[in-house]
Structure formats: C-alpha cells, structure tokens
Amino acid sequence: MAKNIGLIKISGKVGDLQFFNKDGNAYVGLKSGVSKDRIKKDPAFKRTRENMAEFGGAASVSKNIREYLIPLRSLFEKNLHVRLTSIIRLMINTGTGVRGKRAVEFSLNQEELNGYELNVKSKVSEILYASMGVATNPERNQAVVSIAEFLPTDYLLIPEGATHYKIHTAALSVSNFEPQGVKAKYKPLNAGQHGLFAVSSTTELSLNSAQVGGITLTTDLPGAPTLDADVSLFTFVGIEFLQEINGIFYQFASNNAVRIEKVF
C-alpha cells in the first residue's frame, strides 16, 4: 500500500486507484476488482457474506454494551470497540445456529471475560495491588466488591501530582444475542432484563493516608430482578486518580483504569 506524501490529499476513487485517509495519513491503492453487488449475490461469495454478517453482528453487540458503560468512559481506552468486537467475534464462532446467523452466548462464555481489562495502556492489575474479591447473590442482581485494608503508597501505582483517588464498581445485565427480524440484526434475546446498569463509588480518598480500612461497595441492579439463565451479570472495578486544587477535584490524565472483574 503506497502512502501519499504530496501536498494535495485526495479521498475516493480515480480510475483504478483508491485514495483514503487513515490515522491522519493519506494512502493510495488499487481499487478492488470485486463489486459490492457481486459479493451480495454471487454464490461464490456465500462464506464472505456469512463472515460479513457475523462481524457486523459482533460490532453491533460491542457498541450496544459500550453504550451502557458511558458513565465509565473516562476510564477505558479510546479504541475499546476494536478489542471488544474481536472477542465477541470469537464467541460467535462457537455459538449455536447456522453460519452467518450464529448467536452470541455470553452465558456460556463467562470465564473468557473474567479479568478483561478495558484499558490495555492502564490496567487495574498493574495499578491496584490490594487483595480483592467480588460476589453476587442467588438472584444475580447485586454485586459486592470487597478490597482488603491497604497502604496507598505501597499498593497503588500513583501518578506524580495526584492527591486523591476513587474506587468505582459497576454492574450490568447482558443478555445473549442472536439475529432477529427480516434483516437478521443482532438483538438481545431477553430484552426485558438486558441493559440494567448501576455504579457505586467511594468518596475521594487521600493518597497520603497511613492506612485505608477495608473497602466494600455494593451495587444493586435497578428493579432487583431475578436474572434468567440467558442473562449474565457483568461486574466491573475501576480506579480513578485526582488532583485537589482549591477544594476542587480534577481527574488525572493517566493511570485511570477499569476492568470486567467477574461475570456471573
């Protein structure tokens, strides 16, 4: 793939050349010889159509989940959609149904997501070293995160200039997905119990504290439903560093992180 280093940047097709921009750079390559219409109709591209449908489904499910996590968006990476779509696509490979319409069965792949970092450049596992546990109740509508007593200067990777920190926990109900309707769009199988979300957080805690007593945060799903077998409870743990200036807390730009702690 050639890179355009000229002053004039072109986007689109010119003859057999395709011009496009990526990450602020201009590129040029040969235009594909296969038309979209042929890919849609030619039997030879049946597998291609199936792969496209399932990849599009994975991207749609990834977007759906990330939209519920907007209150935590300052803690996860900008390109989370790429990694999350990738792992959902792998789940589709083992899902029930025919190729091109296989289900996303979170309830059968819970172990794959335990400890999944939502920010690879700033990981909870590399910032918060205190002993931690998470549990739920029989109805799976509650997440209880317990962090053992710890000394901040010994058990936190503290960015220079930070004065305080907060611990966040969250719970999200996630249904299995499968293609539905005439257009076979991926939608939650259990729409009534899907997308219930809640967050619990500590107050601003001083990084100069000599010792922090055990932290316990309880997060309850709205409506307290008893989750069905096709709905999973995603629990999250995050950490956020702050700087206090004249009584106002400002979020630090580094070492903020969140991960999926456990899926029940």
N, C-alpha and C positions, 0 to 999 in steps of 0.2 A: 504494500500500500504506500503510494507516494504522498509526501507531505508538501503542501503548497507554502513556499516561503516568500511569495511575491507580495506586493502591496495591495493588489486587488484580490479580494476574497469573494468566491462565488459559491452559491448554495443551489443545488439542484442538478439537473441533467443537461449536458451539452453533447449532442451526438451520442457516442458510445461511452462517454465519460460521466461519472457520478461524482459531484462535489458535495462535501458535507463538513460540518464543524463538530468537533468533539473536544471537550475539556479546554476550550479556548483556542484550539489549533484547527487549521484548515487542511483537509485531506482530499485526495482525488484518487479514484479507482475506476476500473471498468464496470460499466453498467451490467447488471445481471441479465443473462440471456433468457431467463425463465419468467414469463409473465405471471402476474397475480391471478389472472383468470385461469391459466393452465393449472396452477397449484391448487386452485379451488375445485377444479372439475376433473382433471386427468387422473384415472385410476392409478397411474404410476406414482402419484404423489399422495397416496392414501396414508402411508405412515407419516409423511411430513405434516399432513393436516391433523392427524391424531396428536402428534407431538406439539404442534402449534396450539391446539385446543387445550391440552393439559398444561402447557407452560403458561398460557394466558389465564387458565384457572388458578394456577399457583400464585401468579402475580395479583390476581383479584382477591384471593383469600388473604395474602400477605397485607395488601392495602387495607382490607376490612379490619384486620386485627390491629394494625398500627394506628388506625383512626381512633380506636378506643384508648390508646396509650398516649394521646396528645398531652395530658397533664404531666407526663414524664419525659416529654420530647427533649428537654434541655439536658437530659442525662444519657440519651442514646445517640449513636453515631448518625451522621447525615445520610449515609448510604446503607442503612439497615435493611431497606427494602430488597437490596440485591441478595444479601445473605439469607434473609428470611424466606424469600421466594425460592431460593435454591434448596433449602432444607424441606420446604413444603413440597417441592417438585419431587424430591426423593421419596417422600411419603406416598405421593400419588403412584409411584412405580410399584408399590406393594399394596395399593388399595384395591378394593373389590370393584367389579364392573368390567365392562369391555374397554379395550384400548381407546383412548380419546375421551372417555367418559368415566374414568376411574375416580373413586371417592377419595377425599382427604379425611383420614380417620385418626384424629388426634387421640381418641380414647384408646387406640391400640398402639400408639407410638409415644406414650408419655415419657418413657425413660430417655428417649432421644433428645428431649428438650430440657431435662433437669440440668441446672447449672449453665444454661445457654446465655452467654454474655451478649448484651445488646449494644455494646461499645467495645470493639476489639482494641482500640487505642487506649482505652482507660477501663480496665477490668476490675470488677468488685473483688475478684480473687487476688488481685495484686495491690489492692488499696486498703481493704478492710480484713485484718488478720484475726480478729476475735472469733472465738468459737460461737457457732450459730446453729439454730435449729428451726424448723418450720413444721407446723402440724395443722390438721383440719379436723372438723367434727364429722359425725356419721352422715350428716346431710350434705356435706361438702359445700356449705355456703359461708364458711368462715375460715380465715387464715390467721394463725397465731405465730408470729416470728419472735423468737427469744434469742437475745445476744448476751453472752456471759460478761461479767464485770471485766473491764479492761482499762489500761492506761493509754490515753490517746497518743502520746508521743512514741509509745512502743508498738502500738497495734494499728496505727493508721499511717499511710503514706501521705504526708501533709505537704501541699504545695507551699512554697515560700510566700509569705504575706497573708496567708489565711489565718483568721482568728477564731472561726466557729465552723461547725458542721451540722448537718441534719441527716437523720436516717429516715428513709421512706420505705414503706411497704405497700403493696397493692394486690388486689385480687380481681381476676377477670374470668368470667364463664365463657368457654369457647365450645361451640357445637361442632360436630363433624360436618363436612360439606360434601355436596355432590351436585353434578349438573342437573338443572331443573328447567322446565318450560320448553317452549318451541326452540328457543335459541341455545338451549343447554348451558345456561350461565351457572357458574358455581355459586350456590347459596347455602346458608346454614340449614341443616336438616331439622333442627329444633330451634326455630326462630324465636319462640317464646322465652327460652331460657338462655339464648345467646346474647353476649354483649353486656352482661351485668358487670359493672365496674365500680370499684371503690378504692380510695387511697387513705392511708394513715401515716402520720409523720410525727417525729419528735419536735420539740421546740429547738431553737438554736442552742447548740451545746458548745461550751467553751473548749478550745483545744488546749488550754492551759490547766485544765482540771487535773488534780493529782490522781484522781481515780473516778471512774464512771461506774455507777451501780448497774446491775443487770438491766437491760432494756427489753421490754416486752410490748409489742404493738399488735393489736387485734383489729382485723379488718373484716367487716361483715358485708356480704353482697346485699344490694337493695332488695327488699321484699322477702329476704330469708327463704328462698325456695329450696326444696329438696331436689338436687340436680339428678336428672335422668342419666342412664348409662351412656348415652351418646353425647354427653356434655362433660367437658373436662374443666377443672378449676386450675387456672394458671396463677401461681403466686410469684410476686416479684420483690426483690430487695434492692434498694438504691442508696447511694451516698452522695451528698452534695456539700461542697466546701464554700464558705462565705467569708467575706471581709466586712467587719463592722467599722463604719465611718460616721461619726456624729450620731450614733444611735440607729443608723440605717444599715441594713444588711444587704450586701451586694454579692451575687453569685460569682464565684471564681470561674475562670475560663478553662481550667484544667482539673484533672483528677475527679471529675464527676462521672459516676458510673451507675449502671443498673443491669440486673440480670434476671432471667427466669430462675427462681430459686428451686421450685419443685412444681410438678404438675400432678394433680390428684384426680 
